[in-house]
């Protein structure tokens, strides 16, 4: 990382093949890039943040596409390494009736991540590091990288942020819980889905209980996304605030809106906003993204967000 970077994100950049019809009927796929942490990184960058992406890419012909796509988004790729594995891929189809997803994530290049992939001297220069349970699920090496990065960050006054991002289609619930135990003492900020994380992983439904559970673990800021209550709960210093989803009547595609929210929140936080205000800012960012199609294509830029806030 030669230039000044505020945030480092550990993750896996996936190749996305998108169809406008069902898998059975379509004859054409459009090529994009995506993934939970990539979406968060692009959000931060489009808002004006300086972010570095930490991953590994394979040798299957998509590596140049991945690197160039990240560079076009002004994301630092100087620490990305390559290996002889394949890049992860997912297929998605959209029709008025349904969405279809298929993931190809076994033995991918990013599964070879290790604790050596984010040097200690780089971590010390950051304001914040971020990763997810999806990344930890890739391999023991990826899990170790997240743990050692969070530990080093905590020891050097660098903020740490985490989202379990549990999905039953390729993650194990017990493993996801154990992965968070690896880093709970080093985690400052956690993002949770009420349905997918709080309820399925921890069997907790009460907002007060959720906040207390993670505050007792030492997590300073707890953010819970609740579609039941149509908004976000932010817990900080014993207080809980609520922010409604932004302009849901115009939403046409909510794919990855939670990852976009995370990016908006982290950008706002490291730029001086208090947690409740950061949630309000992030709700607008995420809400604007849902008003167009495409997880990454629809992410708004800073100027658009500020127009809506002012």
Phi and psi in degrees as a GROMACS rama.xvg file:
@    title "Ramachandran Plot"
@    xaxis  label "Phi"
@    yaxis  label "Psi"
@TYPE xy
-79.563  -37.8656  UNK-2
-89.5827  167.48  UNK-3
-69.6552  120.761  UNK-4
-118.975  134.394  UNK-5
-93.9348  -37.0651  UNK-6
-128.817  133.514  UNK-7
-112.742  134.794  UNK-8
-121.328  124.985  UNK-9
-94.9147  128.357  UNK-10
-170.463  -162.502  UNK-11
-132.881  124.264  UNK-12
-90.526  118.813  UNK-13
-98.7423  148.896  UNK-14
-82.5163  129.309  UNK-15
-107.364  128.769  UNK-16
-112.757  117.279  UNK-17
-116.874  134.09  UNK-18
-120.178  148.216  UNK-19
-91.0233  -4.91424  UNK-20
-122.873  -175.795  UNK-21
-69.9795  160.204  UNK-22
-58.5268  -36.155  UNK-23
-68.2339  -32.9124  UNK-24
-101.607  -25.5638  UNK-25
-73.1133  149.252  UNK-26
-117.044  -2.1659  UNK-27
-137.104  134.303  UNK-28
-118.845  138.672  UNK-29
-95.3264  139.778  UNK-30
-95.7197  127.169  UNK-31
-135.027  -167.942  UNK-32
-133.715  156.686  UNK-33
-171.748  -163.576  UNK-34
125.374  154.286  UNK-35
-61.6554  -48.556  UNK-36
-73.7607  -31.4358  UNK-37
-63.0907  -42.389  UNK-38
-60.2332  -41.555  UNK-39
-65.3614  -41.3807  UNK-40
-63.3583  -44.329  UNK-41
-63.4422  -40.0497  UNK-42
-58.598  -49.2063  UNK-43
-60.0196  -43.8925  UNK-44
-65.4274  -42.5998  UNK-45
-66.8589  -22.2689  UNK-46
-84.3941  -6.29711  UNK-47
107.497  4.37157  UNK-48
-79.7957  153.581  UNK-49
-98.5186  109.562  UNK-50
-129.942  140.733  UNK-51
-113.347  139.999  UNK-52
-107.845  129.67  UNK-53
-110.76  115.15  UNK-54
-160.676  -175.166  UNK-55
-128.806  143.438  UNK-56
-117.612  155.505  UNK-57
-97.1852  -166.011  UNK-58
-117.448  30.6618  UNK-59
-95.656  13.7342  UNK-60
98.1096  -11.7128  UNK-61
-98.3046  -5.89446  UNK-62
-60.8725  -46.5131  UNK-63
-61.7872  -38.4931  UNK-64
-62.0723  -43.9179  UNK-65
-62.991  -49.8433  UNK-66
-63.2761  -44.5603  UNK-67
-66.7522  -34.6272  UNK-68
-64.568  -42.5055  UNK-69
-66.2633  -42.3307  UNK-70
-63.4388  -37.5256  UNK-71
-62.9585  -24.2542  UNK-72
-91.6671  11.1294  UNK-73
61.3547  33.3986  UNK-74
-97.8636  130.633  UNK-75
-67.7191  129.176  UNK-76
-120.055  16.6857  UNK-77
-66.4048  -21.0097  UNK-78
-100.961  2.56922  UNK-79
-75.4758  130.633  UNK-80
-112.025  161.809  UNK-81
-116.37  159.737  UNK-82
-149.363  -170.896  UNK-83
-93.5468  7.60776  UNK-84
-85.9977  179.619  UNK-85
-93.3452  155.947  UNK-86
-80.6031  147.021  UNK-87
-66.992  152.666  UNK-88
-146.128  148.726  UNK-89
-139.445  150.455  UNK-90
-112.384  138.643  UNK-91
-137.634  138.162  UNK-92
-125.332  145.099  UNK-93
-126.387  125.756  UNK-94
-134.062  164.195  UNK-95
-57.6495  -25.0571  UNK-96
-88.8363  -33.192  UNK-97
-165.195  168.642  UNK-98
-115.74  148.56  UNK-99
-123.635  138.708  UNK-100
-129.478  139.816  UNK-101
-135.738  130.206  UNK-102
-111.499  140.234  UNK-103
-123.58  95.7717  UNK-104
-132.009  17.3564  UNK-105
-87.8413  130.988  UNK-106
51.6732  47.4171  UNK-107
-83.3811  169.764  UNK-108
-57.1988  -41.3851  UNK-109
-68.7299  -18.3651  UNK-110
-67.4363  -12.6764  UNK-111
-92.7076  9.97439  UNK-112
-58.7298  146.335  UNK-113
-144.486  171.501  UNK-114
-64.5363  -12.8466  UNK-115
-82.4353  -7.2447  UNK-116
-83.0733  -8.2727  UNK-117
-133.808  95.5193  UNK-118
-59.9209  146.855  UNK-119
-57.4663  -39.1784  UNK-120
-65.4583  -27.9895  UNK-121
-73.7536  -41.522  UNK-122
-59.247  -41.8054  UNK-123
-62.6715  -22.749  UNK-124
-87.504  -7.79973  UNK-125
-84.9074  165.879  UNK-126
-97.1463  -28.0444  UNK-127
-159.462  146.294  UNK-128
-123.199  148.5  UNK-129
-140.645  140.849  UNK-130
-156.6  -177.535  UNK-131
-138.838  167.14  UNK-132
-64.9596  -27.0168  UNK-133
-60.4403  -42.2561  UNK-134
-65.9836  -45.3275  UNK-135
-60.6883  -29.9614  UNK-136
-73.5233  -9.42742  UNK-137
-66.281  -41.3636  UNK-138
-175.237  168.702  UNK-139
-64.1933  -34.9447  UNK-140
-66.0405  -42.4694  UNK-141
-64.8293  -39.86  UNK-142
-62.9469  -40.5707  UNK-143
-65.9947  -40.2928  UNK-144
-59.5913  -45.929  UNK-145
-62.0751  -45.9942  UNK-146
-61.5937  -48.9799  UNK-147
-68.8686  -34.425  UNK-148
-66.0953  -46.5106  UNK-149
-63.0096  -39.7006  UNK-150
-63.7015  -47.2579  UNK-151
-64.2469  -40.8177  UNK-152
-60.5545  -47.8546  UNK-153
-59.8059  -40.7326  UNK-154
-68.8976  -18.0084  UNK-155
-116.51  18.4336  UNK-156
71.638  21.7728  UNK-157
-96.5332  131.066  UNK-158
-64.8777  148.226  UNK-159
-125.236  139.133  UNK-160
-135.465  146.016  UNK-161
-149.418  145.532  UNK-162
-134.558  118.991  UNK-163
-56.7869  -37.6572  UNK-164
48.5227  44.5994  UNK-165
-66.2628  130.604  UNK-166
-136.462  126.359  UNK-167
-71.5384  -12.6401  UNK-168
-73.2523  -23.8413  UNK-169
-145.672  14.9558  UNK-170
-126.47  148.868  UNK-171
-98.4779  131.605  UNK-172
-64.1786  -41.6623  UNK-173
-65.8703  -40.9311  UNK-174
-64.5972  -37.6297  UNK-175
-65.1417  -41.3904  UNK-176
-64.0514  -42.2873  UNK-177
-65.8602  -34.8353  UNK-178
-63.5406  -38.7808  UNK-179
-69.6895  -33.8812  UNK-180
-58.7254  -31.6304  UNK-181
-56.5332  -34.1315  UNK-182
-122.576  2.02415  UNK-183
-58.837  -36.6228  UNK-184
-73.8981  -11.8166  UNK-185
-108.195  3.30333  UNK-186
-97.7  126.61  UNK-187
-93.6417  -35.5862  UNK-188
-132.293  132.184  UNK-189
-130.39  137.271  UNK-190
-107.406  131.905  UNK-191
-131.755  143.307  UNK-192
-89.1907  130.515  UNK-193
-58.0489  -44.953  UNK-194
-77.4048  -51.909  UNK-195
-80.5472  -30.9246  UNK-196
-105.242  -62.8782  UNK-197
-60.6437  -45.8276  UNK-198
-80.0333  -48.1318  UNK-199
-74.941  -37.5847  UNK-200
-86.1412  -40.2438  UNK-201
-115.617  -4.1298  UNK-202
55.3976  41.6002  UNK-203
-120.3  130.076  UNK-204
-114.79  -29.7906  UNK-205
-70.998  130.024  UNK-206
-63.5973  -40.0208  UNK-207
-61.2345  -41.4792  UNK-208
-68.3332  -38.1914  UNK-209
-61.0363  -49.2703  UNK-210
-60.8507  -45.9515  UNK-211
-63.3142  -40.7975  UNK-212
-56.8734  -47.3651  UNK-213
-82.5796  -32.0192  UNK-214
-60.796  -40.9161  UNK-215
-64.5719  -24.1194  UNK-216
-79.9253  -8.20101  UNK-217
99.2094  0.858085  UNK-218
-71.7344  127.074  UNK-219
-78.9448  -43.5905  UNK-220
-121.426  123.878  UNK-221
-119.48  122.819  UNK-222
-117.905  125.587  UNK-223
-118.682  123.824  UNK-224
-94.4328  121.279  UNK-225
-126.158  109.888  UNK-226
-74.6329  -22.1859  UNK-227
-64.592  -40.5199  UNK-228
-99.8869  2.73741  UNK-229
61.4552  41.9715  UNK-230
179.198  -166.975  UNK-231
-119.479  135.921  UNK-232
-104.327  131.524  UNK-233
-119.914  121.113  UNK-234
-108.701  126.92  UNK-235
-154.374  127.076  UNK-236
53.2167  43.0463  UNK-237
81.4222  -0.699543  UNK-238
-112.487  145.554  UNK-239
-120.726  124.852  UNK-240
-114.139  160.855  UNK-241
-127.045  136.187  UNK-242
-127.493  124.459  UNK-243
-71.8983  151.984  UNK-244
-57.2121  148.883  UNK-245
-91.4943  120.21  UNK-246
49.5288  52.8407  UNK-247
-65.5555  -19.6687  UNK-248
-64.719  -20.8878  UNK-249
-99.1225  2.51378  UNK-250
-69.3396  131.945  UNK-251
-121.283  -20.4882  UNK-252
-154.661  110.645  UNK-253
-96.2852  10.627  UNK-254
-56.2066  125.217  UNK-255
65.1633  17.432  UNK-256
-63.7332  -30.5908  UNK-257
-66.2184  -39.28  UNK-258
-67.677  -34.7756  UNK-259
-67.3711  -42.9824  UNK-260
-55.8326  -45.5308  UNK-261
-57.4877  -43.5483  UNK-262
-63.0185  -43.8334  UNK-263
-63.31  -39.8148  UNK-264
-65.4518  -47.5737  UNK-265
-66.429  -39.5512  UNK-266
-60.497  -47.5658  UNK-267
-63.6397  -40.1082  UNK-268
-64.3884  -47.5503  UNK-269
-75.3497  -8.54941  UNK-270
-102.922  21.877  UNK-271
101.699  -3.65352  UNK-272
-79.5751  143.462  UNK-273
-71.0538  158.694  UNK-274
-52.6947  -44.7923  UNK-275
-64.6418  -39.8208  UNK-276
-69.8068  -36.829  UNK-277
-61.9561  -36.9134  UNK-278
-65.8388  -39.7502  UNK-279
-62.8762  -44.7471  UNK-280
-61.3532  -47.7728  UNK-281
-65.8219  -32.9356  UNK-282
-62.0265  -37.8461  UNK-283
-67.4909  -44.3162  UNK-284
-58.4019  -49.7825  UNK-285
-65.7191  -42.094  UNK-286
-62.0209  -39.8611  UNK-287
-66.1625  -36.8199  UNK-288
-63.2855  -35.0596  UNK-289
-73.0661  -8.44423  UNK-290
-86.9356  -0.204583  UNK-291
-137.112  165.328  UNK-292
-87.7376  148.279  UNK-293
98.8014  118.819  UNK-294
-56.072  -49.9955  UNK-295
-91.8945  -39.6192  UNK-296
-56.134  -32.7104  UNK-297
-88.7023  -2.95036  UNK-298
-64.184  127.231  UNK-299
-77.7259  160.956  UNK-300
-94.4462  165.051  UNK-301
-55.3979  -42.9666  UNK-302
-59.8879  -41.7422  UNK-303
-64.871  -41.3785  UNK-304
-63.9817  -46.1029  UNK-305
-64.4848  -33.046  UNK-306
-61.3175  -41.279  UNK-307
-73.9271  -33.9907  UNK-308
-73.3428  -39.6241  UNK-309
